[in-house]
């Protein structure tokens, strides 16, 4: 996997002696947390450990708040971004690199990266740090858009007008720094599952975090935060057992599942040797029945094949429904 090895900002006046260790990628961010007083006409450079695919990687590197990039230049492993306009006075910016970046062998970055810097004399003291608990999708590479709560702003992935941005690493950890205090902030989690850097409701996840984070001079950091985000399209899991009271040993015990998407054709699953089942199913309200398939036709014959009652089960996205019991009995009137 390619790794972001070194990032240098404010090329006009680099800090003497600063180097981020090549083996400790996370120290890049720590080394830049106090980086203030950057020139308004700064060029921004990122050096990678591998030769990168230039177009995709260049497009994956951007500034927030949004600043148009006039030119993206490559020299070996190093990408230089030249903003089309001067940076604002006393403003804090985040240079972010998403996981859509990949090397010439097709390996995507294992983690995205954010580097925060400021044109103000002093670096803003506020920040939010914690972990993302992702259900039904990988946490790594999820963007956290941060907005000033006082503006009541609605997210817009095409405008990229968030006040700050963070990236969740592959272990689920995130750190948003450079926030002004006092201040009140809201977060939105954006999982760009198709890596096109724009929210598409049918493919991606955009979820508001309910908490408003209040930062003050006395308490500038909100630490130990846990954010929980669920992929609404993720399948759920249904586990349980079939209790066979029919007395039959012919045929096969099966579990039949009827989904809202297809009420005419049921999904069919065999139970294991202990009559247990463990099924990955589309989320929603499902109807479930166990039956003994005497003729092995994969269809239930109500007049002659033993079956359980039809049970309605709600399976939430990325969640487990456990201990479902289905009791198979002979059809009424059958000995």
SVG drawing of the C-alpha trace seen along z (x, -y; Angstrom):
<svg xmlns="http://www.w3.org/2000/svg" viewBox="-58 -39 75 79">
<polyline fill="none" stroke="black" stroke-width="0.4" points="0.0,0.0 1.2,-3.5 1.7,-5.8 1.8,-9.5 5.4,-10.0 6.0,-13.7 4.1,-16.9 5.5,-20.4 3.4,-23.5 4.5,-27.2 7.3,-26.5 8.3,-30.2 9.3,-29.8 9.6,-26.2 10.2,-25.5 13.9,-24.6 14.7,-21.0 11.2,-19.7 10.9,-16.2 8.1,-13.6 9.5,-10.1 8.9,-7.9 7.8,-4.9 5.3,-6.8 2.7,-8.2 0.5,-9.6 3.2,-11.9 2.8,-14.0 -0.4,-15.4 1.0,-15.9 4.0,-17.8 1.8,-20.3 -0.7,-21.0 1.1,-24.2 1.8,-25.3 0.6,-28.9 1.6,-32.1 1.7,-30.5 2.1,-32.7 -1.0,-33.6 0.6,-32.5 1.9,-29.2 2.6,-26.3 1.6,-22.9 3.6,-19.8 3.0,-16.2 5.6,-13.5 4.6,-9.8 6.5,-6.6 5.5,-5.2 5.1,-6.6 1.4,-7.5 -1.1,-7.6 -1.0,-11.3 -4.5,-12.2 -6.6,-10.3 -4.1,-11.3 -4.0,-14.9 -7.7,-15.2 -8.0,-13.5 -5.9,-16.4 -7.9,-19.5 -8.3,-22.4 -11.1,-23.2 -12.6,-25.7 -12.6,-25.3 -9.8,-27.1 -9.5,-26.5 -6.3,-24.8 -4.6,-26.5 -2.2,-23.7 -1.2,-20.3 2.5,-19.5 4.3,-16.2 8.0,-15.6 8.8,-12.0 6.9,-11.1 6.0,-14.7 2.8,-16.5 2.7,-20.3 -0.6,-22.2 -0.6,-25.8 -3.8,-27.6 -5.5,-29.8 -5.9,-32.6 -4.3,-33.9 -5.3,-32.3 -7.5,-34.3 -6.1,-36.4 -6.3,-34.8 -7.9,-31.7 -7.4,-28.0 -7.3,-25.5 -7.2,-21.7 -5.2,-20.1 -6.9,-16.7 -6.1,-13.7 -8.8,-11.0 -8.4,-7.3 -9.3,-7.7 -5.6,-8.3 -3.7,-5.2 -0.2,-4.2 0.8,-3.1 0.2,0.5 -3.4,-0.2 -3.0,-0.2 -5.2,-2.8 -3.9,-4.7 -4.5,-2.7 -5.5,-5.9 -6.5,-9.3 -4.7,-12.3 -5.6,-15.7 -3.0,-18.4 -4.3,-21.6 -2.5,-24.9 -3.4,-28.6 -2.5,-32.0 -3.2,-33.5 -0.3,-34.3 -1.5,-31.7 -3.0,-28.3 -6.7,-27.9 -6.8,-25.9 -10.0,-23.9 -10.6,-20.4 -12.7,-17.2 -11.2,-13.8 -12.6,-10.3 -13.7,-7.2 -16.3,-6.3 -18.3,-3.1 -19.3,-2.2 -22.0,0.4 -22.3,2.0 -19.4,0.2 -15.6,-0.3 -14.8,-3.2 -11.5,-4.1 -11.7,-6.9 -15.0,-8.4 -15.0,-12.1 -16.2,-14.2 -17.6,-17.6 -17.6,-20.2 -19.8,-23.2 -20.3,-26.2 -23.6,-25.4 -24.6,-29.0 -24.9,-29.1 -27.4,-26.3 -25.6,-25.2 -26.9,-22.3 -24.1,-20.0 -23.4,-20.2 -20.7,-17.8 -20.3,-19.7 -19.8,-23.1 -17.3,-21.6 -18.1,-24.7 -17.5,-23.0 -15.6,-25.0 -13.2,-22.1 -12.9,-18.5 -11.5,-15.3 -10.7,-11.8 -11.3,-8.6 -8.3,-6.2 -8.6,-2.4 -8.8,-1.9 -11.8,-4.2 -10.0,-7.1 -10.4,-10.7 -9.0,-14.1 -10.3,-17.5 -8.1,-20.4 -7.8,-24.1 -11.3,-25.0 -11.8,-28.5 -12.9,-28.8 -15.3,-29.6 -17.5,-27.9 -20.3,-25.4 -19.9,-22.8 -21.9,-20.1 -20.5,-17.1 -21.7,-15.1 -20.2,-11.8 -19.8,-11.2 -18.7,-7.8 -17.8,-8.1 -18.2,-4.4 -17.8,-4.8 -14.8,-7.2 -16.1,-9.9 -15.8,-12.7 -19.5,-13.6 -22.5,-12.4 -24.8,-10.0 -27.8,-8.9 -28.0,-5.5 -24.4,-4.6 -23.0,-6.7 -23.7,-7.5 -24.3,-11.0 -25.4,-11.1 -25.8,-13.9 -24.3,-13.6 -26.9,-14.6 -24.5,-16.2 -23.6,-19.9 -20.0,-20.2 -19.4,-23.3 -15.8,-24.4 -14.6,-27.0 -11.3,-28.6 -11.6,-26.5 -12.3,-23.3 -11.1,-23.7 -11.1,-20.0 -13.9,-17.5 -12.1,-14.2 -13.2,-10.6 -16.1,-11.1 -17.8,-8.1 -19.8,-8.6 -22.2,-5.8 -23.2,-5.6 -25.2,-2.9 -25.3,-2.1 -29.0,-2.0 -28.5,0.3 -26.4,2.8 -27.8,6.4 -28.7,7.7 -28.2,11.1 -30.9,13.6 -29.9,16.4 -31.9,19.1 -33.0,22.7 -35.7,25.0 -37.5,27.2 -38.9,30.2 -41.9,31.7 -43.2,33.4 -41.6,36.8 -40.5,37.0 -37.0,37.7 -37.5,37.6 -36.5,34.6 -34.6,31.6 -35.4,28.9 -35.3,25.5 -36.0,21.9 -38.1,19.8 -37.8,16.0 -40.2,13.6 -38.8,10.1 -40.7,6.9 -38.9,6.6 -40.2,10.0 -43.3,11.4 -43.9,14.0 -40.5,15.8 -39.2,16.7 -35.5,17.1 -34.6,20.7 -31.9,21.7 -30.9,25.1 -30.3,25.5 -27.1,27.1 -26.7,30.5 -27.9,29.1 -31.0,27.5 -29.5,24.0 -29.5,21.2 -27.4,18.1 -28.6,15.9 -27.4,12.6 -30.5,10.9 -31.7,7.6 -32.8,5.2 -36.5,4.7 -39.7,6.5 -39.3,10.1 -41.7,13.1 -40.0,16.3 -41.1,20.0 -39.4,23.3 -40.6,26.4 -39.6,29.9 -39.1,30.2 -40.2,33.8 -39.8,33.8 -36.7,31.6 -38.4,29.2 -37.3,26.0 -41.0,25.0 -43.4,25.5 -46.4,27.7 -48.9,26.5 -51.3,29.5 -48.7,32.2 -45.4,30.7 -44.8,30.0 -44.1,26.3 -43.9,23.7 -46.1,20.7 -45.2,17.7 -43.3,15.3 -42.8,11.6 -39.3,10.4 -37.8,6.9 -34.2,7.0 -32.4,3.6 -29.5,2.7 -26.1,4.0 -27.7,5.6 -28.2,9.1 -31.5,10.7 -30.8,13.7 -32.6,16.6 -35.4,17.0 -37.2,20.2 -39.3,21.9 -41.4,25.0 -42.2,27.3 -45.5,29.2 -47.5,31.6 -50.3,30.0 -53.6,30.0 -55.6,33.1 -52.5,35.1 -51.5,38.0"/>
</svg>
